[in-house]
Amino acid sequence: MEGYVYYQRSLIWGKEPSAEKRLSKTEARRLLKGSGALLLRNLYDFDCPEETQFWHVLKESFGGMDELTSKTRNMVRKAISLLDVRIIDKSVLMEQGYEVYISAYESYQKKSDTPVSLEKFISALKKDQSEGHYWGCFEKESGKLIAYAHTVIRDTVCIYSSLKAIPGYLKLHYPFYGLIFTMNEYYLDTLKLKYVSDGARSITNHSNIQSFLVDRFKFRKAWCRISVYYVWWLHLLVKMLFPFRGMISNVKIKAILTQEAWAQGY
């Protein structure tokens, strides 16, 4: 079963979301064996008609300004007037992106991990070989990078992998409005991709970007089903801790138990 990639001690689907199929326990165990991952997340029945505990957030068409509310249109226009939004080389992020990254991280209400160092930030950019783009959002007056995005193209869809902005500019320059509008236009109207997506349901809820996309830019929830498979010892630990999941404060353990609850239909 090709298509799964290693990400933060987990195996997750790395191709077009709609192509992921339901795995058997035997298939999941085979994939986990020797992978170094602690768990495998299997999302299947993509865009099923009934509401489930899990979903992808996506958008299939670009309607320009006409599909937006008057308030959102005003914010997009303000962003475009103040900001230069464009595809950039990752070397620009190596030089200017860390300030944006660390400022965004410090603003998160729920932190699931510690921020990486500047050295690791640059190293990750150098190693990135994914097909897609880096976008920069620059203040026209100063030329300062105030926000950026990373997108990954998987087959005929585009995943908005990362969106970061310096918090102090959010209510003055509206960088996310400028980024999302420009990227939607590029991927859906210019490249004619099948859809763009912010990915699957957030487990840690460290930001409200998915609700922002649904409320402001006409993204929708494509419901799916979720199963999670573990290495043997983590399976035992999850089973033991699951009844006490409401009492767990550790962010990483809580995220695993929350995901398990969704898989069980809670």
C-alpha angles and dihedrals in degrees: 000000000000121000103068119113134195113251126165095336091314138098113231133169111273102188136065105324095228090059095064113107132197112276127216119231088252093054092046093050091049091052092048094048110100093354096109089230122128096209143009123220115208118193115186143157088055114208094003115180098242126070114256137176093267139048149160119241110225148152126211105187141032117229099175120218092329094073093054130085117252090253092053092045090055092051093048090050091048091051093048092049094051102033141057108218116189147138111273139188114258089241086075089059091048088058102036110010103082094072089055092046097049094042091052092047093052090055095057113112092207117039116197095181143007119270117260121245122255089255093054091044090056093042092054091052092050092051096046110113098163120134109249141066146282115225126201128203111203130186104241095214097054104016089233119153105237101165141010141186136204120208129189123202114214113185104302099347137072124223118206093221101177138008120183133171138170102256095223091066098048098089097036104042103018094218095174090056090053094044097046095045093048095045093046090052093048099046100035103032105026102032094029094220119176094247145328121234140190088210132247128333112300113250099194098036091214090154138022096228095122095054087045090056093048095046099040109025105032097251114156139206115256102200120222140161127255135210125177125203124193141195108261099262094046089049089057092046093050091048090051096046099038097089089054097045093120090061097049114107101176104108097217096046091044090053092053092049092046090053090048090051090054090048089054091049099253 
